Amino acid sequence: MNKMTIQDLSRDDLTAMILRAKKRAGLGWVDIAEAIGMSPVWTHSAATGMNAFPADKARLFADLLGLPETAIEGLTESPLKVWTQTVPTDPCLYRFYEIVGVYGPTLKALINEEFGNGIMSAIDFSMHIEREPNPKGDRVKLTMSGKYLEYANW
């Protein structure tokens, strides 16, 4: 029998393998992230193909979830960040689109007013998710931090 290589797995196949292994292991993203020394947001993003794991983190991740050796190569490959502009129907994801749709122009204007003509990087970026207790019902607190990048004038 031939040994399976990463070329035999699509990125979707690898993601499906990871999600099955995570479920079998009974671990949450916070547990996995703590075990490999990364943030939960970044770990999930890399696990689902939107970022590449550094080799040492890929090894820890694969070992933790019992993934085959061949998965490590796929975990360290530069991602192809393809996503569609179609508004998703999942209520949680839709609300993020709604937030950007409603507040995006405001955020852009405030960034430009504070920093100048530029953007917040999603490459040099971090995000943290916290539960914020509230008597009216717990709240989701997202903290995003991205490097400011000024547009070049040429």
PEPE-V367510 format. One record per run of one state. SS is the DSSP state (2 for helix, 1 for strand, 0 for the rest). FROM is the first residue (numbers start at 1). TO is the last residue. If there is no record, write none. Layout:
ss:SS from:FROM to:TO
ss:SS from:FROM to:TO
//
This chain:
ss:0 from:1 to:5
ss:2 from:6 to:8
ss:0 from:9 to:10
ss:2 from:11 to:25
ss:0 from:26 to:28
ss:2 from:29 to:36
ss:0 from:37 to:39
ss:2 from:40 to:47
ss:0 from:48 to:54
ss:2 from:55 to:65
ss:0 from:66 to:68
ss:2 from:69 to:76
ss:0 from:77 to:90
ss:2 from:91 to:115
ss:0 from:116 to:117
ss:1 from:118 to:132
ss:0 from:133 to:138
ss:1 from:139 to:150
ss:0 from:151 to:154
//
